[in-house]
Amino acid sequence: ENGLDEMDKRLLEALVHKFEGRPVGVKSLSVALGEDAVTIEEVFEPFLIQEGYLMRTPQGRIATSKTYRFFGLNPNRGPQPELFDNH
């Protein structure tokens, strides 16, 4: 439906969950996914960037708000308030 294969989903999920939305270098992403860094850069990233799921920044790769919506999450990547605040 959206053109994402399993590796695309794993890569995006790692950005959102494992790295908590922080910018990630390709080497760290490579280790987390067990995939060669060159393969990530040449095979997976071009499609994800073109489709608007991923951005490359000087600090590293980040998931876009489209990625967060894909996973049913709030695209606001800022700190979330605690459910039960003790104040």
Secondary structure, 3 states (H helix, E strand, C coil): CCCCCHHHHHHHHHHHHHCCCCCECHHHHHHHHCCCHHHHHHHHHHHHHHCCCEEEECCEEEECHHHHHHCCCCCCCCCCCCCCCCC
